[in-house]
Amino acid sequence: MSTVTNDVQASAEEMPTHEVLLSDVAAGKVRSLLEQEGRTDLRLRVAVQPGGCSGLIYELYFDERVLDGDSVRDFDGVEVIVDKMSVPYLSGSSIDFEDTISKQGFTIDNPNAAGSCACGDSFH
């Protein structure tokens, strides 16, 4: 059972870190989304879960919780959280944000992914 860290004094420097990178463009988009919501208490959580036709899917969402075992890394005020089970799958990954005529959204470049499905929504 995971417990939530409620200590307001706990900072990212006191917690384990991870090797996921967040581009400046992606960090800017996260900041923009948080400003639109009027929330400064949220962090970007990145996780890997079973699912999709290739076996694993990415999850990106805002979370106010920091759970035991989470790793945190700060990117100029944007905290990115990765749970301990997802860290090995995401090590060395880069998160970016694309905004083109054909595509808009966050992208993950994962050197650990051996392949992905045709639609690109899952990996193995």
VMD Tcl script that builds the backbone (N, CA, C; Angstrom):
set m [mol new atoms 372]
animate dup $m
set s [atomselect $m all]
$s set {name element resname resid chain x y z} {
  {N N MET 1 A 0.837 -1.180 0.000}
  {CA C MET 1 A 0.000 0.000 0.000}
  {C C MET 1 A 0.878 1.237 0.000}
  {N N SER 2 A 0.622 2.142 -0.912}
  {CA C SER 2 A 1.381 3.377 -1.002}
  {C C SER 2 A 0.827 4.395 -0.032}
  {N N THR 3 A 1.719 5.202 0.479}
  {CA C THR 3 A 1.272 6.277 1.344}
  {C C THR 3 A 1.619 7.595 0.683}
  {N N VAL 4 A 0.855 8.585 0.984}
  {CA C VAL 4 A 1.061 9.899 0.405}
  {C C VAL 4 A 1.948 10.715 1.321}
  {N N THR 5 A 2.927 11.400 0.734}
  {CA C THR 5 A 3.777 12.291 1.495}
  {C C THR 5 A 3.021 13.591 1.697}
  {N N ASN 6 A 2.712 13.910 2.945}
  {CA C ASN 6 A 1.953 15.115 3.244}
  {C C ASN 6 A 2.828 16.253 3.745}
  {N N ASP 7 A 4.082 15.991 3.980}
  {CA C ASP 7 A 4.967 17.000 4.525}
  {C C ASP 7 A 5.200 18.101 3.492}
  {N N VAL 8 A 4.682 19.282 3.775}
  {CA C VAL 8 A 4.813 20.401 2.857}
  {C C VAL 8 A 6.277 20.805 2.722}
  {N N GLN 9 A 7.076 20.511 3.715}
  {CA C GLN 9 A 8.476 20.878 3.689}
  {C C GLN 9 A 9.297 19.985 2.764}
  {N N ALA 10 A 8.774 18.811 2.404}
  {CA C ALA 10 A 9.524 17.902 1.535}
  {C C ALA 10 A 9.727 18.558 0.183}
  {N N SER 11 A 10.941 18.529 -0.290}
  {CA C SER 11 A 11.232 19.141 -1.584}
  {C C SER 11 A 11.817 18.104 -2.522}
  {N N ALA 12 A 11.884 18.464 -3.797}
  {CA C ALA 12 A 12.394 17.551 -4.812}
  {C C ALA 12 A 13.842 17.147 -4.515}
  {N N GLU 13 A 14.600 18.027 -3.860}
  {CA C GLU 13 A 15.999 17.707 -3.576}
  {C C GLU 13 A 16.132 16.560 -2.581}
  {N N GLU 14 A 15.121 16.330 -1.746}
  {CA C GLU 14 A 15.176 15.297 -0.723}
  {C C GLU 14 A 14.714 13.938 -1.235}
  {N N MET 15 A 14.169 13.887 -2.433}
  {CA C MET 15 A 13.595 12.658 -2.966}
  {C C MET 15 A 14.508 12.061 -4.026}
  {N N PRO 16 A 14.335 10.759 -4.307}
  {CA C PRO 16 A 15.103 10.157 -5.397}
  {C C PRO 16 A 14.765 10.852 -6.711}
  {N N THR 17 A 15.723 10.862 -7.625}
  {CA C THR 17 A 15.501 11.475 -8.930}
  {C C THR 17 A 15.413 10.391 -9.998}
  {N N HIS 18 A 15.041 10.769 -11.199}
  {CA C HIS 18 A 14.927 9.829 -12.317}
  {C C HIS 18 A 15.650 10.413 -13.524}
  {N N GLU 19 A 15.763 9.628 -14.595}
  {CA C GLU 19 A 16.499 10.054 -15.778}
  {C C GLU 19 A 15.588 10.398 -16.947}
  {N N VAL 20 A 14.374 10.839 -16.666}
  {CA C VAL 20 A 13.460 11.300 -17.709}
  {C C VAL 20 A 13.728 12.783 -17.938}
  {N N LEU 21 A 13.807 13.177 -19.209}
  {CA C LEU 21 A 14.045 14.573 -19.556}
  {C C LEU 21 A 12.761 15.221 -20.053}
  {N N LEU 22 A 12.574 16.485 -19.738}
  {CA C LEU 22 A 11.431 17.265 -20.199}
  {C C LEU 22 A 11.984 18.436 -20.998}
  {N N SER 23 A 11.610 18.530 -22.277}
  {CA C SER 23 A 12.119 19.618 -23.114}
  {C C SER 23 A 11.585 20.959 -22.614}
  {N N ASP 24 A 12.251 22.030 -23.015}
  {CA C ASP 24 A 11.793 23.365 -22.647}
  {C C ASP 24 A 10.396 23.632 -23.198}
  {N N VAL 25 A 10.134 23.148 -24.422}
  {CA C VAL 25 A 8.813 23.338 -25.033}
  {C C VAL 25 A 7.749 22.608 -24.218}
  {N N ALA 26 A 8.036 21.367 -23.819}
  {CA C ALA 26 A 7.080 20.592 -23.019}
  {C C ALA 26 A 6.871 21.237 -21.653}
  {N N ALA 27 A 7.943 21.710 -21.034}
  {CA C ALA 27 A 7.819 22.377 -19.733}
  {C C ALA 27 A 6.955 23.627 -19.861}
  {N N GLY 28 A 7.136 24.365 -20.940}
  {CA C GLY 28 A 6.317 25.550 -21.179}
  {C C GLY 28 A 4.849 25.207 -21.338}
  {N N LYS 29 A 4.560 24.112 -22.034}
  {CA C LYS 29 A 3.168 23.691 -22.216}
  {C C LYS 29 A 2.556 23.265 -20.883}
  {N N VAL 30 A 3.321 22.535 -20.074}
  {CA C VAL 30 A 2.833 22.125 -18.752}
  {C C VAL 30 A 2.515 23.365 -17.917}
  {N N ARG 31 A 3.433 24.343 -17.910}
  {CA C ARG 31 A 3.198 25.579 -17.163}
  {C C ARG 31 A 1.922 26.274 -17.638}
  {N N SER 32 A 1.740 26.334 -18.951}
  {CA C SER 32 A 0.558 26.968 -19.533}
  {C C SER 32 A -0.727 26.265 -19.098}
  {N N LEU 33 A -0.726 24.945 -19.127}
  {CA C LEU 33 A -1.906 24.181 -18.717}
  {C C LEU 33 A -2.220 24.391 -17.237}
  {N N LEU 34 A -1.178 24.426 -16.410}
  {CA C LEU 34 A -1.389 24.644 -14.977}
  {C C LEU 34 A -1.912 26.054 -14.702}
  {N N GLU 35 A -1.396 27.036 -15.444}
  {CA C GLU 35 A -1.876 28.409 -15.286}
  {C C GLU 35 A -3.341 28.519 -15.692}
  {N N GLN 36 A -3.720 27.839 -16.770}
  {CA C GLN 36 A -5.116 27.856 -17.224}
  {C C GLN 36 A -6.049 27.294 -16.156}
  {N N GLU 37 A -5.565 26.289 -15.439}
  {CA C GLU 37 A -6.365 25.664 -14.384}
  {C C GLU 37 A -6.278 26.423 -13.061}
  {N N GLY 38 A -5.341 27.368 -12.982}
  {CA C GLY 38 A -5.159 28.108 -11.740}
  {C C GLY 38 A -4.597 27.247 -10.625}
  {N N ARG 39 A -3.798 26.243 -10.991}
  {CA C ARG 39 A -3.253 25.302 -9.997}
  {C C ARG 39 A -1.729 25.398 -9.980}
  {N N THR 40 A -1.182 25.575 -8.813}
  {CA C THR 40 A 0.268 25.565 -8.657}
  {C C THR 40 A 0.723 24.378 -7.825}
  {N N ASP 41 A -0.243 23.575 -7.364}
  {CA C ASP 41 A 0.065 22.453 -6.479}
  {C C ASP 41 A 0.206 21.131 -7.235}
  {N N LEU 42 A 0.127 21.162 -8.561}
  {CA C LEU 42 A 0.156 19.920 -9.335}
  {C C LEU 42 A 1.515 19.676 -9.967}
  {N N ARG 43 A 1.816 18.404 -10.158}
  {CA C ARG 43 A 3.042 17.957 -10.817}
  {C C ARG 43 A 2.644 17.092 -12.005}
  {N N LEU 44 A 3.541 16.934 -12.959}
  {CA C LEU 44 A 3.300 16.042 -14.089}
  {C C LEU 44 A 3.763 14.644 -13.704}
  {N N ARG 45 A 2.837 13.705 -13.679}
  {CA C ARG 45 A 3.176 12.315 -13.380}
  {C C ARG 45 A 3.261 11.554 -14.696}
  {N N VAL 46 A 4.362 10.810 -14.860}
  {CA C VAL 46 A 4.571 9.970 -16.036}
  {C C VAL 46 A 4.669 8.535 -15.544}
  {N N ALA 47 A 3.877 7.648 -16.154}
  {CA C ALA 47 A 3.854 6.251 -15.715}
  {C C ALA 47 A 3.750 5.328 -16.915}
  {N N VAL 48 A 4.132 4.088 -16.700}
  {CA C VAL 48 A 3.960 3.016 -17.680}
  {C C VAL 48 A 3.002 2.012 -17.062}
  {N N GLN 49 A 1.976 1.638 -17.817}
  {CA C GLN 49 A 0.960 0.700 -17.347}
  {C C GLN 49 A 0.759 -0.391 -18.389}
  {N N PRO 50 A 0.322 -1.583 -17.961}
  {CA C PRO 50 A -0.028 -2.617 -18.936}
  {C C PRO 50 A -1.202 -2.145 -19.786}
  {N N GLY 51 A -1.135 -2.432 -21.084}
  {CA C GLY 51 A -2.245 -2.066 -21.957}
  {C C GLY 51 A -1.803 -1.895 -23.387}
  {N N GLY 52 A -2.764 -1.655 -24.249}
  {CA C GLY 52 A -2.480 -1.465 -25.664}
  {C C GLY 52 A -2.142 -2.768 -26.351}
  {N N CYS 53 A -2.018 -2.716 -27.657}
  {CA C CYS 53 A -1.771 -3.945 -28.413}
  {C C CYS 53 A -0.317 -4.411 -28.336}
  {N N SER 54 A 0.602 -3.554 -27.882}
  {CA C SER 54 A 1.997 -3.975 -27.734}
  {C C SER 54 A 2.367 -4.315 -26.299}
  {N N GLY 55 A 1.459 -4.102 -25.360}
  {CA C GLY 55 A 1.705 -4.544 -23.991}
  {C C GLY 55 A 1.831 -3.466 -22.944}
  {N N LEU 56 A 2.378 -2.286 -23.304}
  {CA C LEU 56 A 2.577 -1.217 -22.328}
  {C C LEU 56 A 2.120 0.112 -22.917}
  {N N ILE 57 A 1.538 0.952 -22.069}
  {CA C ILE 57 A 1.127 2.285 -22.501}
  {C C ILE 57 A 1.692 3.330 -21.545}
  {N N TYR 58 A 1.855 4.539 -22.071}
  {CA C TYR 58 A 2.285 5.667 -21.251}
  {C C TYR 58 A 1.064 6.356 -20.670}
  {N N GLU 59 A 1.217 6.872 -19.470}
  {CA C GLU 59 A 0.201 7.721 -18.860}
  {C C GLU 59 A 0.876 9.012 -18.425}
  {N N LEU 60 A 0.316 10.129 -18.825}
  {CA C LEU 60 A 0.763 11.447 -18.391}
  {C C LEU 60 A -0.448 12.154 -17.819}
  {N N TYR 61 A -0.328 12.608 -16.589}
  {CA C TYR 61 A -1.439 13.338 -15.980}
  {C C TYR 61 A -0.916 14.185 -14.829}
  {N N PHE 62 A -1.729 15.147 -14.434}
  {CA C PHE 62 A -1.367 15.999 -13.313}
  {C C PHE 62 A -1.782 15.337 -12.013}
  {N N ASP 63 A -0.909 15.454 -11.019}
  {CA C ASP 63 A -1.152 14.806 -9.732}
  {C C ASP 63 A -0.664 15.722 -8.616}
  {N N GLU 64 A -1.454 15.827 -7.572}
  {CA C GLU 64 A -1.031 16.614 -6.412}
  {C C GLU 64 A -0.309 15.755 -5.386}
  {N N ARG 65 A -0.373 14.435 -5.576}
  {CA C ARG 65 A 0.221 13.513 -4.606}
  {C C ARG 65 A 1.673 13.191 -4.955}
  {N N VAL 66 A 2.447 12.924 -3.926}
  {CA C VAL 66 A 3.771 12.326 -4.061}
  {C C VAL 66 A 3.737 11.080 -3.194}
  {N N LEU 67 A 3.869 9.922 -3.822}
  {CA C LEU 67 A 3.749 8.650 -3.114}
  {C C LEU 67 A 5.112 8.115 -2.706}
  {N N ASP 68 A 5.129 7.251 -1.695}
  {CA C ASP 68 A 6.370 6.595 -1.300}
  {C C ASP 68 A 6.956 5.879 -2.507}
  {N N GLY 69 A 8.246 6.044 -2.716}
  {CA C GLY 69 A 8.918 5.387 -3.825}
  {C C GLY 69 A 8.953 6.209 -5.098}
  {N N ASP 70 A 8.221 7.324 -5.146}
  {CA C ASP 70 A 8.244 8.180 -6.328}
  {C C ASP 70 A 9.605 8.845 -6.480}
  {N N SER 71 A 9.993 9.065 -7.724}
  {CA C SER 71 A 11.183 9.848 -8.040}
  {C C SER 71 A 10.718 11.168 -8.635}
  {N N VAL 72 A 11.385 12.249 -8.262}
  {CA C VAL 72 A 10.973 13.581 -8.698}
  {C C VAL 72 A 12.162 14.306 -9.304}
  {N N ARG 73 A 11.892 15.029 -10.388}
  {CA C ARG 73 A 12.920 15.865 -11.001}
  {C C ARG 73 A 12.276 17.187 -11.395}
  {N N ASP 74 A 12.963 18.273 -11.100}
  {CA C ASP 74 A 12.437 19.608 -11.373}
  {C C ASP 74 A 13.047 20.169 -12.656}
  {N N PHE 75 A 12.177 20.700 -13.509}
  {CA C PHE 75 A 12.599 21.340 -14.744}
  {C C PHE 75 A 12.120 22.788 -14.709}
  {N N ASP 76 A 12.937 23.643 -14.110}
  {CA C ASP 76 A 12.644 25.069 -14.028}
  {C C ASP 76 A 11.240 25.329 -13.492}
  {N N GLY 77 A 10.920 24.681 -12.382}
  {CA C GLY 77 A 9.638 24.891 -11.728}
  {C C GLY 77 A 8.560 23.887 -12.075}
  {N N VAL 78 A 8.810 23.025 -13.051}
  {CA C VAL 78 A 7.856 21.966 -13.400}
  {C C VAL 78 A 8.402 20.656 -12.843}
  {N N GLU 79 A 7.706 20.096 -11.857}
  {CA C GLU 79 A 8.139 18.833 -11.273}
  {C C GLU 79 A 7.538 17.667 -12.046}
  {N N VAL 80 A 8.406 16.725 -12.416}
  {CA C VAL 80 A 7.984 15.505 -13.101}
  {C C VAL 80 A 8.184 14.351 -12.135}
  {N N ILE 81 A 7.113 13.585 -11.915}
  {CA C ILE 81 A 7.134 12.455 -10.986}
  {C C ILE 81 A 7.046 11.157 -11.774}
  {N N VAL 82 A 7.862 10.179 -11.381}
  {CA C VAL 82 A 7.805 8.832 -11.959}
  {C C VAL 82 A 7.745 7.846 -10.797}
  {N N ASP 83 A 6.785 6.913 -10.846}
  {CA C ASP 83 A 6.689 5.913 -9.782}
  {C C ASP 83 A 7.816 4.891 -9.929}
  {N N LYS 84 A 8.128 4.202 -8.825}
  {CA C LYS 84 A 9.299 3.315 -8.814}
  {C C LYS 84 A 9.183 2.161 -9.800}
  {N N MET 85 A 7.983 1.701 -10.113}
  {CA C MET 85 A 7.824 0.603 -11.074}
  {C C MET 85 A 8.065 1.069 -12.513}
  {N N SER 86 A 7.836 2.345 -12.793}
  {CA C SER 86 A 7.982 2.874 -14.149}
  {C C SER 86 A 9.394 3.363 -14.456}
  {N N VAL 87 A 10.185 3.655 -13.419}
  {CA C VAL 87 A 11.526 4.214 -13.627}
  {C C VAL 87 A 12.366 3.388 -14.601}
  {N N PRO 88 A 12.458 2.053 -14.459}
  {CA C PRO 88 A 13.306 1.300 -15.392}
  {C C PRO 88 A 12.820 1.369 -16.844}
  {N N TYR 89 A 11.522 1.439 -17.044}
  {CA C TYR 89 A 10.966 1.515 -18.399}
  {C C TYR 89 A 11.200 2.877 -19.043}
  {N N LEU 90 A 11.316 3.917 -18.225}
  {CA C LEU 90 A 11.397 5.285 -18.733}
  {C C LEU 90 A 12.790 5.889 -18.671}
  {N N SER 91 A 13.755 5.189 -18.103}
  {CA C SER 91 A 15.099 5.726 -17.946}
  {C C SER 91 A 15.668 6.170 -19.297}
  {N N GLY 92 A 16.096 7.417 -19.369}
  {CA C GLY 92 A 16.669 7.960 -20.595}
  {C C GLY 92 A 15.653 8.506 -21.581}
  {N N SER 93 A 14.380 8.446 -21.237}
  {CA C SER 93 A 13.330 8.936 -22.135}
  {C C SER 93 A 13.285 10.463 -22.147}
  {N N SER 94 A 12.811 11.007 -23.267}
  {CA C SER 94 A 12.634 12.447 -23.413}
  {C C SER 94 A 11.178 12.744 -23.727}
  {N N ILE 95 A 10.621 13.712 -23.025}
  {CA C ILE 95 A 9.249 14.145 -23.268}
  {C C ILE 95 A 9.301 15.502 -23.954}
  {N N ASP 96 A 8.573 15.610 -25.051}
  {CA C ASP 96 A 8.515 16.856 -25.808}
  {C C ASP 96 A 7.051 17.188 -26.076}
  {N N PHE 97 A 6.805 18.358 -26.623}
  {CA C PHE 97 A 5.452 18.735 -27.023}
  {C C PHE 97 A 5.510 19.216 -28.456}
  {N N GLU 98 A 4.642 18.650 -29.299}
  {CA C GLU 98 A 4.567 19.042 -30.704}
  {C C GLU 98 A 3.260 19.769 -30.952}
  {N N ASP 99 A 3.336 20.821 -31.733}
  {CA C ASP 99 A 2.138 21.573 -32.112}
  {C C ASP 99 A 2.272 21.947 -33.581}
  {N N THR 100 A 1.883 21.015 -34.447}
  {CA C THR 100 A 1.955 21.225 -35.888}
  {C C THR 100 A 0.565 21.063 -36.484}
  {N N ILE 101 A 0.465 21.290 -37.767}
  {CA C ILE 101 A -0.824 21.153 -38.437}
  {C C ILE 101 A -1.316 19.708 -38.418}
  {N N SER 102 A -0.393 18.758 -38.360}
  {CA C SER 102 A -0.784 17.344 -38.390}
  {C C SER 102 A -0.800 16.669 -37.021}
  {N N LYS 103 A -0.209 17.309 -36.019}
  {CA C LYS 103 A -0.102 16.644 -34.720}
  {C C LYS 103 A 0.019 17.664 -33.596}
  {N N GLN 104 A -0.725 17.427 -32.525}
  {CA C GLN 104 A -0.572 18.248 -31.330}
  {C C GLN 104 A -0.616 17.342 -30.114}
  {N N GLY 105 A 0.392 17.454 -29.270}
  {CA C GLY 105 A 0.398 16.676 -28.049}
  {C C GLY 105 A 1.797 16.380 -27.562}
  {N N PHE 106 A 1.851 15.755 -26.395}
  {CA C PHE 106 A 3.120 15.350 -25.814}
  {C C PHE 106 A 3.610 14.088 -26.510}
  {N N THR 107 A 4.917 14.014 -26.714}
  {CA C THR 107 A 5.530 12.831 -27.309}
  {C C THR 107 A 6.603 12.314 -26.359}
  {N N ILE 108 A 6.823 11.013 -26.389}
  {CA C ILE 108 A 7.856 10.398 -25.562}
  {C C ILE 108 A 8.793 9.617 -26.464}
  {N N ASP 109 A 10.066 9.968 -26.417}
  {CA C ASP 109 A 11.101 9.232 -27.137}
  {C C ASP 109 A 11.778 8.340 -26.103}
  {N N ASN 110 A 11.531 7.028 -26.211}
  {CA C ASN 110 A 11.990 6.079 -25.200}
  {C C ASN 110 A 13.014 5.118 -25.797}
  {N N PRO 111 A 14.287 5.223 -25.388}
  {CA C PRO 111 A 15.310 4.320 -25.917}
  {C C PRO 111 A 15.139 2.873 -25.448}
  {N N ASN 112 A 14.301 2.640 -24.448}
  {CA C ASN 112 A 14.077 1.287 -23.929}
  {C C ASN 112 A 12.987 0.535 -24.674}
  {N N ALA 113 A 12.218 1.225 -25.496}
  {CA C ALA 113 A 11.130 0.580 -26.233}
  {C C ALA 113 A 11.716 -0.198 -27.407}
  {N N ALA 114 A 11.463 -1.510 -27.424}
  {CA C ALA 114 A 11.964 -2.359 -28.507}
  {C C ALA 114 A 11.119 -2.207 -29.763}
  {N N GLY 115 A 9.882 -1.787 -29.606}
  {CA C GLY 115 A 8.983 -1.602 -30.738}
  {C C GLY 115 A 7.662 -1.054 -30.261}
  {N N SER 116 A 6.820 -0.694 -31.215}
  {CA C SER 116 A 5.498 -0.172 -30.866}
  {C C SER 116 A 4.470 -0.703 -31.848}
  {N N CYS 117 A 3.214 -0.497 -31.519}
  {CA C CYS 117 A 2.137 -0.953 -32.393}
  {C C CYS 117 A 1.998 0.011 -33.572}
  {N N ALA 118 A 1.202 -0.360 -34.543}
  {CA C ALA 118 A 1.024 0.447 -35.747}
  {C C ALA 118 A 0.457 1.830 -35.437}
  {N N CYS 119 A -0.438 1.909 -34.461}
  {CA C CYS 119 A -1.049 3.208 -34.143}
  {C C CYS 119 A -0.126 4.068 -33.278}
  {N N GLY 120 A 0.900 3.469 -32.681}
  {CA C GLY 120 A 1.852 4.218 -31.879}
  {C C GLY 120 A 1.417 4.507 -30.460}
  {N N ASP 121 A 0.301 3.924 -30.031}
  {CA C ASP 121 A -0.203 4.193 -28.684}
  {C C ASP 121 A 0.423 3.318 -27.606}
  {N N SER 122 A 1.046 2.216 -27.982}
  {CA C SER 122 A 1.649 1.339 -26.978}
  {C C SER 122 A 3.013 0.857 -27.465}
  {N N PHE 123 A 3.778 0.264 -26.548}
  {CA C PHE 123 A 5.132 -0.189 -26.881}
  {C C PHE 123 A 5.455 -1.458 -26.119}
  {N N HIS 124 A 6.583 -2.057 -26.491}
  {CA C HIS 124 A 7.088 -3.222 -25.759}
  {C C HIS 124 A 8.603 -3.134 -25.657}
}
mol reanalyze $m
mol bondsrecalc $m
mol representation Tube
mol addrep $m
